[in-house]
Amino acid sequence: MQFHVTPTLSAAEIVELGQIVRKVPVADHITRYALQFTRLTRREKGAVPDFIQDYVSWGAGPRASQFLVLGAKARAVLHGRYYVNTEDIRAVAYPVLRHRIMTNFNAEAEGVKPDDIIRQLIETIPVDENEAERSGKQPQILDPQTLAKLQGLELRARSIVEGYVSGVHRSPYHGFSIEFAEHREYAQGDDLRYVDWKVFGKTDKFYLKQYEEETNLVSYMLLDTSESMRYKSADAPLSKLEYAQCMAASLSYMILQQQDSVGLATFDNEVRSLVRASSNPSHLRQLLHVMENSVAARKTQTGPIFHDLAERLKRRGLVLILSDLFDDVPSIMAGLKHFRHRRHEVVVFHVLDPAELDFPFRQTTLFRGLEGLPDVLADPPALRRAYLEEFGKFLQAVKKGCRGQRIDYVQLRTDQSLEIALSSYLVSRMNRIK
């Protein structure tokens, strides 16, 4: 009888899945929960439950906590989640701990097995799922549904960025730290600590492990707060500014969750606020405070502002622009080119109201002027064709200019689901840069 084994995953796919699992975020209270499992298996007078004192001769070591968390990450991914909960820890506790707990004679005599001890530990250790929430609620600008769907997505820079602290982004610098990159043959004078002895055992040759540093991504949010961003048509749930604020807040939250840095600039005809980039989780509150207190009441000068900011943002990073781009297109493109000249990666989120795109007006309408323009009383049916043609030319000019400078262009309607829009873009971005 012959058997044919069909592979489910290739070696490269297994390695890739392992990398994904390791990048799953873990909340502090989950880590503390996992630590309790290993600590309580070690017999320390007055510090462990009675059943541990009675039945355990040797408990789990510190590495068991690491594998509890890692196994919980894998289980979370298998269940379609990109976050770990306490149920994941409990589920992997048996396979992780049973061979690490050595029972004594009392346990053998009474038929107590390691699984029985683990089950009692699960019943003994309190579960506190609400601990993270008690640290304080974020301002209302963060839509919980949006964040729940975006938390599992990584925002990774397409270009290699420089950095000083560990994140999840490739660096051109090879060192002996962080993530394995490749092997190279041993040369006289190389540090023997980095010899891969497993490879030596198989090949009888000396090879060194080389590592690829993972560096911190610096992102800069540029939020347009000019008067035109205040516009909100009857069918739109949010104004353009409100929509852009929600988007910027969601991205900032996610970037900080990755332990990367994010800064913020708000602008109209000048830079109104400039918040330095930071990776501190508490930095989110400052960003949201600035966003929520932005007033859309002035004219815009997008091109000159981009030139100004390109000179101010010294460290190379990812520039995320949230604007309706209602300004002179050649001037805007010159400003964007300045960012690219400074070696920033740029993403343009073009925020537009559905009425601006579709021009749905049918009756004689008084169009209110914004940014110093006069009011106009007009017959929409007579203007619709010409308006859509001109607006189409404007969009094409912006898209073509971005494409010519290798800038990501994302058009967003304010009646479009924010979570779907951002999730779709970030997933396509991740697929493109793998």
C-alpha positions in Angstrom: 0.0 0.0 0.0 1.4 3.4 -1.0 0.6 6.6 0.7 0.9 10.0 -0.8 1.5 12.9 1.5 0.4 16.3 0.2 2.2 19.3 1.9 -0.2 21.8 3.5 2.4 24.5 3.9 5.8 25.2 2.4 8.9 25.9 4.6 8.8 29.5 3.6 5.1 29.8 4.6 5.8 28.2 8.0 8.5 30.7 8.6 6.3 33.6 7.5 3.5 32.4 9.8 5.9 32.2 12.7 6.9 35.8 12.1 3.3 36.9 12.0 2.6 35.1 15.3 5.5 36.8 17.0 4.2 40.3 16.0 0.8 39.8 17.6 0.4 42.4 20.4 -0.1 41.4 24.0 -1.6 43.6 26.6 0.2 44.1 29.9 -2.5 42.4 32.0 -2.3 39.3 29.8 1.5 39.1 30.3 1.0 39.4 34.1 -1.7 36.6 33.9 0.8 34.3 32.2 3.5 35.1 34.7 1.3 34.0 37.5 1.0 30.5 36.1 4.7 29.9 36.2 5.4 31.7 39.5 2.7 29.7 41.3 4.1 26.4 40.3 7.4 27.1 42.2 7.3 26.1 45.8 8.0 29.3 47.8 6.8 29.3 51.4 3.6 31.2 51.8 3.5 32.3 48.2 1.8 29.4 46.4 -1.5 27.5 46.8 -1.6 24.5 49.2 -2.0 22.0 46.4 1.4 23.1 44.9 3.1 22.6 48.3 1.5 19.2 48.6 2.0 17.8 45.2 4.8 19.6 43.3 8.5 18.9 43.7 9.7 21.2 40.9 7.8 23.9 39.0 8.1 25.7 35.7 11.0 28.0 35.0 10.8 31.6 33.6 10.9 30.4 30.0 7.5 28.8 30.5 5.9 32.2 30.7 7.5 33.1 27.3 6.1 30.0 25.7 2.7 30.5 27.3 2.5 34.0 25.6 3.9 32.7 22.3 1.5 29.8 22.3 -1.4 32.1 23.1 -0.4 34.3 20.2 -0.5 31.4 17.8 -3.9 30.3 19.1 -5.3 33.8 18.7 -4.2 33.9 15.0 -5.7 30.5 14.4 -9.0 31.8 15.8 -8.9 34.8 13.4 -7.8 37.4 16.1 -4.8 39.6 16.2 -4.8 40.1 20.0 -4.4 37.7 22.9 -7.0 37.1 25.7 -6.8 35.1 28.9 -8.7 32.2 27.3 -5.8 31.8 25.0 -3.4 31.5 27.9 -5.6 28.9 29.7 -6.0 26.9 26.5 -2.2 26.5 25.9 -1.4 26.1 29.6 -1.7 22.3 29.4 0.7 21.6 26.6 3.2 24.3 27.8 3.3 23.4 31.5 2.5 19.6 31.9 6.1 18.5 31.1 7.5 21.3 33.2 5.8 20.3 36.4 7.4 17.5 38.3 5.1 15.9 40.9 6.3 14.4 44.2 5.5 11.1 46.0 2.3 12.4 47.5 0.9 13.1 44.0 2.0 9.7 42.7 0.3 8.0 45.7 -2.9 9.9 45.3 -3.0 9.7 41.5 -2.6 13.5 41.0 -1.3 14.3 37.5 0.3 17.5 36.2 -3.0 18.2 34.2 -4.9 18.1 37.5 -2.5 20.7 39.0 -2.8 22.9 35.9 -6.6 22.7 36.1 -6.5 23.8 39.7 -4.2 26.7 38.8 -6.7 27.8 36.1 -9.5 27.8 38.7 -7.3 29.6 41.3 -5.8 32.4 39.3 -8.3 35.3 38.9 -9.2 36.6 35.5 -9.3 40.3 35.0 -10.3 41.1 31.5 -11.3 44.7 32.4 -7.9 45.7 33.8 -6.8 47.4 30.5 -9.9 49.4 30.3 -9.6 50.9 33.8 -6.5 52.8 32.8 -8.8 55.4 31.3 -11.0 55.8 28.2 -9.8 57.6 25.1 -11.7 60.6 23.8 -14.7 60.0 21.6 -12.9 60.6 18.4 -11.7 57.0 18.4 -14.4 54.8 17.0 -14.2 51.5 18.9 -15.5 49.5 15.9 -12.9 51.0 13.6 -10.0 50.3 16.1 -11.2 46.7 16.7 -10.9 46.0 13.0 -7.7 47.9 12.4 -5.7 46.7 15.4 -4.5 43.6 13.6 -3.0 45.4 10.7 0.5 46.6 10.5 1.5 49.9 8.9 4.9 49.0 7.4 7.0 51.4 5.4 7.8 50.3 1.8 11.2 51.9 1.9 13.9 51.0 4.4 13.8 53.6 7.1 16.5 54.5 9.6 15.9 54.4 13.3 17.3 54.1 16.8 14.9 51.9 18.7 13.4 48.5 17.9 10.2 48.4 15.9 9.0 46.1 13.1 10.7 47.7 10.1 13.7 46.7 8.0 16.9 48.6 8.4 20.0 48.7 6.1 22.2 48.1 9.1 23.3 44.6 9.9 24.3 43.9 13.5 24.1 41.0 16.0 20.7 41.8 17.3 16.9 41.4 16.8 16.0 39.3 13.7 18.0 36.7 11.8 18.7 37.7 8.2 21.2 35.2 6.6 24.3 33.1 7.1 27.8 34.0 5.9 31.1 32.1 6.0 33.3 32.5 9.0 36.4 34.7 8.4 39.4 34.9 10.6 38.8 37.4 13.5 35.0 37.0 13.6 33.4 36.6 17.0 32.9 32.9 17.7 29.7 33.7 19.7 27.8 34.0 16.5 28.9 30.8 14.9 25.8 28.6 14.0 26.9 25.3 15.5 23.9 23.5 14.2 25.0 24.3 10.6 28.5 23.2 11.6 27.2 19.9 12.8 25.5 19.3 9.4 28.1 20.7 7.0 31.4 20.6 9.0 31.8 24.3 7.9 31.7 27.4 10.0 29.0 29.9 9.3 28.0 33.1 11.2 24.5 34.2 11.8 23.8 37.7 10.4 20.9 39.7 11.7 18.8 42.4 10.2 18.0 45.2 12.6 14.4 46.1 13.1 14.1 49.9 13.4 11.5 52.4 14.5 9.2 53.9 12.0 8.5 57.6 12.3 5.2 58.7 10.9 4.0 62.3 10.5 0.3 63.1 10.2 -0.4 66.2 8.2 -4.0 67.3 8.8 -5.6 70.0 6.6 -7.7 72.3 8.8 -8.6 74.8 6.2 -12.2 76.1 5.9 -13.1 73.8 2.9 -12.6 70.8 5.2 -15.6 72.0 7.2 -18.0 71.1 4.4 -20.6 68.4 5.1 -23.4 67.6 2.7 -26.8 66.4 3.7 -26.0 62.7 3.0 -22.6 62.6 4.6 -22.4 61.4 8.3 -19.2 63.5 8.9 -17.6 66.6 7.6 -14.4 66.2 5.8 -12.4 67.4 8.8 -14.2 65.0 11.2 -13.6 62.1 8.8 -9.9 63.0 8.5 -9.7 63.3 12.3 -11.1 59.8 12.8 -8.7 58.4 10.2 -5.7 60.2 11.7 -6.7 59.1 15.2 -7.1 55.4 14.1 -3.8 55.4 12.4 -2.0 57.1 15.3 -3.5 54.5 17.7 -2.3 51.7 15.5 1.2 53.1 15.0 1.7 53.6 18.7 0.5 50.0 19.4 3.3 48.9 17.1 5.7 50.9 19.4 6.5 53.2 16.6 6.6 57.0 16.6 4.0 59.4 15.3 3.8 63.1 15.1 1.1 65.6 14.0 1.0 68.9 12.1 -2.3 70.8 11.4 -2.2 73.5 8.8 -4.3 75.9 6.6 -2.4 78.9 5.2 0.3 78.2 7.9 1.3 75.5 10.2 -1.1 75.9 13.2 0.4 73.1 15.4 3.3 70.8 15.2 3.5 67.9 17.7 6.8 66.1 17.8 6.9 62.4 17.0 6.9 60.0 20.0 6.4 56.3 20.6 5.1 56.8 24.1 1.5 55.3 24.4 0.4 58.4 26.4 1.3 60.5 23.4 -2.0 59.6 21.9 -3.9 61.9 24.2 -1.9 64.9 23.1 -2.4 64.1 19.4 -6.2 63.7 20.0 -6.4 66.9 22.0 -4.8 68.9 19.1 -7.0 67.2 16.5 -10.2 67.9 18.5 -9.4 71.5 19.1 -8.6 72.2 15.4 -10.8 74.9 13.9 -11.5 74.9 10.1 -11.9 78.6 9.4 -9.1 79.9 7.2 -7.8 79.7 3.7 -5.3 77.1 2.6 -1.9 77.3 1.0 -1.1 73.6 0.6 2.0 73.8 -1.6 4.0 76.3 0.5 3.0 74.5 3.7 4.4 71.2 2.3 7.7 73.0 1.5 7.9 74.4 5.0 7.2 71.0 6.6 9.6 69.2 4.4 12.3 71.3 5.8 11.1 70.9 9.4 10.7 67.2 9.4 14.4 66.3 9.7 14.2 62.5 10.2 13.3 60.4 7.3 9.9 58.7 7.7 6.4 58.2 6.5 4.3 61.3 5.7 0.6 60.7 5.8 -1.4 63.6 4.3 -5.1 64.1 5.1 -6.6 66.8 2.9 -9.2 67.7 0.2 -6.3 69.2 -1.8 -8.4 72.2 -2.9 -5.5 74.3 -4.1 -3.3 74.8 -7.1 -2.3 71.3 -8.2 1.2 72.2 -9.6 1.9 73.9 -6.3 0.8 70.9 -4.4 2.9 68.5 -6.5 5.9 70.7 -6.0 5.5 70.4 -2.3 5.0 66.7 -2.5 8.1 66.4 -4.6 10.0 68.2 -1.8 9.0 65.5 0.7 10.3 62.8 -1.7 13.5 64.8 -2.2 14.0 64.6 1.5 13.5 60.8 1.1 10.2 60.6 3.0 7.7 58.1 1.9 4.4 59.8 1.2 0.7 58.7 1.3 -2.0 61.1 0.3 -5.5 60.4 1.7 -7.7 62.6 -0.5 -10.8 63.3 1.6 -13.9 64.3 -0.4 -17.6 64.7 0.3 -19.9 62.6 -1.8 -21.6 65.8 -3.1 -18.3 67.1 -4.4 -17.8 63.9 -6.3 -21.4 63.3 -7.5 -22.9 66.8 -7.7 -26.4 65.5 -6.8 -28.1 69.0 -6.7 -31.3 69.3 -8.8 -33.1 72.5 -7.7 -31.8 76.1 -7.9 -29.2 76.3 -5.2 -27.2 79.0 -3.3 -23.7 77.6 -3.0 -21.9 79.2 0.0 -18.4 80.3 -0.7 -15.6 79.1 1.5 -12.1 80.4 2.0 -12.9 83.9 0.9 -14.9 82.9 -2.3 -18.3 84.6 -2.8 -21.7 82.8 -2.6 -23.1 81.7 -6.0 -26.7 81.2 -6.9 -26.9 78.6 -9.7 -29.1 76.2 -11.6 -27.3 72.8 -10.9 -28.7 70.9 -14.0 -27.1 73.5 -16.3 -23.8 73.2 -14.5 -23.6 69.5 -13.7 -21.8 68.2 -16.8 -19.2 71.0 -16.9 -18.6 70.6 -13.1 -18.1 66.9 -13.3 -15.8 67.3 -16.2 -13.6 69.9 -14.4 -13.6 68.0 -11.2 -12.6 64.8 -13.1 -9.7 66.7 -14.6 -8.7 67.9 -11.1 -8.7 64.3 -9.8 -6.8 63.0 -12.7 -4.1 65.6 -12.3 -3.7 64.8 -8.6 -3.6 61.0 -9.2 -1.1 61.4 -12.1 1.1 63.7 -10.1 1.2 61.2 -7.2 1.8 58.3 -9.4 4.7 60.1 -11.1 6.4 60.6 -7.8 5.7 57.1 -6.4 3.3 58.4 -3.9 0.4 56.3 -2.6 -2.9 58.0 -3.5 -6.0 57.0 -1.6 -9.4 58.7 -2.4 -11.8 58.6 0.5 -15.5 59.6 0.5 -16.9 60.8 3.8 -19.9 58.5 3.3 -17.6 55.5 3.0 -17.1 53.2 5.9 -13.9 54.3 7.6 -12.9 50.9 8.8 -13.4 49.3 5.4 -11.5 52.0 3.6 -8.5 51.9 5.9 -8.4 48.1 6.3 -8.5 47.7 2.5 -5.7 50.1 1.9 -3.5 48.7 4.7 -4.0 45.1 3.6 -3.1 46.0 0.0 -0.1 47.9 1.2 1.2 45.0 3.3 0.8 42.6 0.4 2.7 45.0 -1.9 5.7 45.4 0.4 6.2 41.8 1.5 
